[in-house]
Amino acid sequence: MALVKWDPFKDLIFLQERMSRIFDDALMEYKGSSGLASGAWMPPVDIYETATTITLKAELPGVDIKNVSIDVEQSVITLRGERRFNKNLSEENYHRMERFYGTFQREFSLPQVVDKEAIKASFLDGVLEITVPKVVEAPGRSVKIRVD
């Protein structure tokens, strides 16, 4: 009989995966009970600014850009879309499904006035980049206020 070395970290990894699955299932049930459409998900987005622009980068792998819309109203950008689940393969036997499918919607408040007409968007390698130019304000002039 061969001796098998016990690896305590293997048990910890197994426990971590089980706990993660429990929390994921509970979160999905919670989302489903809060009125969100089943399958709703939120893509991760980075937002940064330079002196002249605000840039949003959203990870949308597997999303057809035709299923994405970008709307700007006042100082809020709304990103909507859908990643569709294709059932082209016959006799699929999934062991695990970790990718989210369905509709998504994200809204972002912009910190200042922007030029809505000059917003540009590009989609490359599953990353949607939205560049929002800031409105350049004229430098304020000094006004003397008389006190009575």
C-alpha positions in Angstrom: 0.0 0.0 0.0 1.4 3.4 -1.0 1.4 6.3 1.3 -0.4 9.4 0.1 0.8 12.7 1.4 -2.1 14.8 2.9 -2.3 18.3 1.4 -4.3 20.6 3.7 -4.3 23.4 1.1 -6.2 21.1 -1.3 -9.0 20.8 1.3 -9.0 24.6 1.8 -9.3 25.2 -1.9 -12.2 22.8 -2.1 -13.9 24.5 0.8 -13.3 27.9 -0.8 -14.9 26.8 -4.1 -17.9 25.4 -2.2 -18.4 28.6 -0.2 -18.1 30.7 -3.4 -20.7 28.6 -5.1 -23.1 29.0 -2.1 -22.7 32.8 -2.1 -23.1 33.0 -5.9 -26.3 31.0 -5.7 -27.6 33.1 -2.9 -26.8 36.3 -4.8 -28.5 35.1 -7.9 -31.6 34.3 -5.9 -31.5 37.7 -4.2 -31.1 39.4 -7.6 -34.0 37.4 -9.0 -36.3 38.4 -6.1 -35.4 42.1 -6.4 -37.2 42.4 -9.7 -34.1 42.2 -12.0 -34.5 40.1 -15.1 -33.0 36.7 -14.7 -29.6 36.7 -16.3 -29.0 40.4 -15.6 -25.4 41.2 -15.1 -23.1 44.2 -14.9 -19.9 44.5 -16.9 -16.9 45.9 -15.1 -16.1 49.5 -16.1 -13.0 51.7 -15.5 -13.4 55.5 -15.5 -10.6 58.0 -15.6 -10.1 61.5 -16.6 -7.5 63.7 -18.2 -7.4 67.5 -18.5 -9.7 67.5 -21.5 -11.7 64.2 -21.4 -13.4 61.6 -19.2 -12.9 58.0 -20.5 -15.0 54.9 -19.7 -13.8 51.5 -20.6 -16.2 48.6 -20.3 -15.3 44.9 -20.6 -17.9 43.3 -23.0 -16.3 40.0 -24.2 -18.7 38.0 -26.3 -21.2 40.9 -26.7 -22.1 41.9 -30.3 -21.7 45.7 -30.5 -25.0 45.8 -32.4 -26.7 44.8 -29.1 -25.2 47.8 -27.2 -26.5 51.3 -26.8 -25.0 54.4 -25.2 -27.3 57.3 -24.2 -26.4 60.6 -22.6 -28.9 62.7 -20.8 -27.8 65.8 -18.8 -24.8 64.5 -16.9 -25.6 60.8 -16.9 -24.3 58.2 -19.4 -26.3 55.0 -19.7 -24.8 51.9 -21.1 -27.2 49.1 -22.1 -26.8 45.8 -23.9 -27.2 42.1 -24.0 -24.9 39.1 -24.2 -26.9 36.3 -25.8 -26.5 32.6 -25.0 -26.1 30.7 -28.2 -27.4 27.1 -28.2 -25.8 26.0 -31.4 -24.2 22.9 -30.1 -26.2 19.8 -29.7 -25.9 17.6 -26.7 -24.1 20.1 -24.5 -22.8 18.9 -21.2 -21.8 21.8 -19.1 -19.7 21.1 -16.1 -19.6 24.7 -15.0 -21.1 28.0 -16.3 -19.5 31.1 -14.8 -20.1 33.6 -17.6 -23.2 35.8 -17.3 -25.7 36.1 -20.1 -28.7 38.3 -20.6 -29.3 42.1 -20.4 -27.2 44.7 -18.6 -27.5 48.3 -17.8 -25.1 50.7 -16.1 -25.5 54.4 -15.4 -22.6 56.8 -14.6 -22.9 60.3 -13.4 -20.3 62.6 -14.9 -18.6 65.1 -12.5 -19.0 68.1 -14.8 -20.5 69.5 -17.9 -19.5 67.6 -21.0 -19.8 68.1 -24.8 -22.5 65.6 -25.7 -22.1 66.2 -29.4 -18.4 65.2 -29.4 -18.6 61.9 -27.5 -16.8 59.1 -29.4 -16.9 55.4 -28.8 -14.8 52.5 -30.1 -15.0 48.7 -29.6 -11.8 46.6 -29.8 -11.0 43.2 -28.4 -14.1 43.1 -26.3 -13.5 46.5 -24.7 -15.8 49.4 -25.3 -14.1 52.7 -24.9 -16.2 55.9 -24.6 -14.3 59.2 -24.7 -16.3 62.2 -23.4 -14.8 65.6 -24.0 -15.1 68.2 -21.2 -16.6 71.6 -21.9 -13.9 74.2 -21.8 -15.1 77.0 -19.6 -13.8 80.5 -20.2 -11.7 81.8 -17.3 -13.7 83.7 -14.8 -13.3 87.4 -14.6 -13.1 89.2 -11.4 -16.1 91.3 -10.4 -15.9 94.0 -7.7 -19.0 93.9 -5.4 -20.0 97.1 -3.7 -21.1 96.7 -0.1 -23.8 99.2 1.2 
